[in-house]
Structures are given as structure tokens and as C-alpha cells.
Amino acid sequence: MIRAITKADFELFWGTFFEVIQAQETYAFEPDMSFEQGYNLWCELPSKTFVFEQEGEILGSYYIKANAMGPGNHICNCGYMVSSAARGQGIARKLCEHSQHVAKDLGFKGMQFNSVVSTNVVAVELWQKQGFKIIGTIPQGYNHKQQGYVDCYVMYKSL
């Protein structure tokens, strides 16, 4: 089930969130941020945040927000995380599909991912299957903890 997040949900999701930012493989978030900083970033700053819950366990989450202000606020941006134990089960796909419906309901005309790390091949392929196109490359835009500086992609889909 995908539903709006609560603070209690984020407390349950914090282990996944912290694991992802500590890995420094996909998100350009400070790896040592506190719970409150993470909650603010993931749950309070975006327009909406959702969780994927199954049998009382929070297995994934995403946020949606305008990618820019003013004349650029018709394009949204989303971020997705899935627990390592639940990867490969189609949860990210379900979250992405849900986010596109929510984006349309909120009046967004397109969805843009600003920095998809090129070494995150599973995500790049999933977003492409969802209809996203790579519209640009940021050379050495991410300092991967294991691989050093790697490219990032800007990906876009019209809604």
C-alpha cells in the first residue's frame, strides 16, 4: 500500500534512509545528517511524501516537489528510496508510477530527475522503462564513495 508518510513512518524508515545516504552511491545528501535534518529534507520540504507499506513494514518512500519556482514550477522532481532487503521486488516501479499519477493530479506537466548517478544502472534502466529520457550529462557530477567521480544524468518525462 502506498500512502502519505507520517513522522512515525519516517522513524521506521530512518534505517533505510540513513543506510542510503551513508553508502554515498546515489544521493547527494550529507552522509552524517541527523534524524531531524533527514525528516525535514524528505518529509517537510517537499510538497508530499509517501511510503510503501507492506505487512506493517515501511519498504520504500518517495517525495514530490516542484523542481523550480515561479515560471518553472510546472515541472516536478521526485526522489525514491527502497530498503535494501526489498530491492528487486518492483517497489521502485510502483512508487514511480504512483508519483506520476500524483504529479498529474497536482497539475505538473513534466517530471525531472536532476542527478541520477550513472553507476546506478538499475535506476537508470527503470526510469527509462517508465518513459524517462536522458536529456543531459553532468560530467563527474557525483563523488561516489567506491568509484570516485562519476557522471550524473538529468532525466525527463513529459506528463
C-alpha positions in Angstrom: 0.0 0.0 0.0 1.2 3.5 -0.9 0.1 6.3 1.4 1.1 9.6 2.8 4.0 9.4 5.3 3.8 10.2 9.0 6.6 11.1 11.4 6.2 7.6 12.9 6.6 6.1 9.4 9.8 8.1 8.9 11.1 6.8 12.2 10.6 3.3 10.9 12.1 4.3 7.5 15.1 6.1 9.1 17.3 3.0 9.0 16.9 2.7 5.2 17.3 6.4 4.7 20.5 6.5 6.8 21.9 3.4 5.0 21.3 5.0 1.6 22.9 8.3 2.5 25.8 6.6 4.3 26.5 4.5 1.2 27.2 7.7 -0.9 26.3 5.9 -4.1 23.0 7.5 -5.1 22.1 10.7 -3.2 24.0 13.9 -2.8 22.9 14.2 0.9 25.2 14.8 3.8 26.0 11.3 5.0 26.0 12.3 8.7 22.8 14.2 8.8 20.6 13.8 11.9 17.2 12.3 12.0 15.6 15.7 12.3 17.6 17.0 9.3 16.6 13.9 7.3 12.9 14.3 8.2 12.9 18.0 7.2 14.6 17.2 3.9 12.5 14.2 3.0 9.1 14.9 4.6 8.7 18.6 5.3 10.3 20.5 2.4 8.6 18.5 -0.4 5.0 19.1 -1.4 4.1 15.5 -0.5 5.9 12.4 0.7 4.6 8.8 0.5 5.6 5.4 1.9 5.2 1.9 0.5 4.0 -0.2 3.4 3.6 -4.0 3.4 2.5 -6.0 6.4 3.3 -3.1 8.8 6.8 -2.6 7.4 7.9 0.5 5.5 9.8 -0.8 2.5 10.1 2.3 0.4 9.3 6.0 0.1 9.3 8.9 -2.3 8.8 12.7 -2.2 7.5 15.0 -4.8 8.0 18.7 -5.1 8.3 21.5 -7.7 11.6 21.4 -9.4 11.8 25.2 -9.6 9.9 28.3 -8.6 7.7 30.7 -10.5 7.6 30.1 -14.2 9.3 26.7 -13.7 7.0 25.3 -11.1 5.0 23.2 -13.5 7.9 20.6 -13.6 8.2 18.4 -10.6 11.1 16.5 -9.1 10.9 13.2 -7.1 13.3 11.2 -5.0 12.9 7.5 -4.3 14.4 5.1 -1.7 13.7 1.4 -1.2 15.1 -0.7 1.7 18.0 -3.0 0.7 16.0 -6.1 1.8 13.1 -5.2 -0.5 15.0 -4.3 -3.7 14.2 -6.2 -6.8 10.5 -6.6 -5.9 9.1 -3.9 -8.1 8.6 -1.4 -5.3 10.6 1.4 -7.0 8.5 0.9 -10.2 5.3 1.1 -8.2 6.5 4.2 -6.4 7.4 5.8 -9.7 4.1 5.0 -11.3 2.3 6.4 -8.2 4.3 9.6 -8.3 3.4 10.2 -11.9 -0.3 10.0 -11.1 0.2 12.3 -8.1 2.1 14.7 -10.2 -0.7 14.9 -12.8 -3.2 15.4 -10.0 -1.1 18.2 -8.6 -1.1 19.8 -12.1 2.6 19.2 -13.0 3.3 19.0 -16.7 6.6 17.1 -16.5 8.9 15.3 -14.1 12.6 15.8 -14.0 15.3 13.9 -12.1 18.2 16.3 -11.7 21.1 14.0 -10.9 20.7 10.2 -11.5 24.1 8.7 -10.8 25.3 6.9 -13.9 26.6 3.9 -11.9 23.1 3.3 -10.6 22.3 1.2 -13.7 19.2 -0.4 -12.2 17.6 3.0 -11.6 18.6 4.4 -14.9 17.1 1.4 -16.7 13.9 1.5 -14.6 13.4 5.2 -15.3 13.9 4.6 -19.0 11.3 1.8 -18.9 9.0 4.4 -17.3 9.5 6.7 -20.3 12.2 9.0 -18.9 14.9 10.2 -21.3 18.4 11.2 -20.5 18.5 14.9 -21.6 21.9 15.7 -20.3 25.0 14.5 -18.6 26.9 16.2 -15.8 30.5 15.0 -16.2 31.9 13.7 -12.9 28.9 15.2 -11.2 28.9 12.8 -8.2 31.7 11.7 -5.9 30.8 8.0 -5.5 32.2 6.5 -2.3 33.6 3.5 -4.0 34.2 4.6 -7.6 35.2 8.2 -7.2 33.9 10.9 -9.6 31.2 9.5 -11.9 28.8 11.1 -14.3 25.2 12.0 -13.5 22.2 12.2 -15.8 19.4 14.7 -16.0 16.3 12.7 -16.9 12.9 14.0 -18.0 9.4 12.8 -18.9 6.5 14.9 -20.1 3.3 14.1 -18.2 
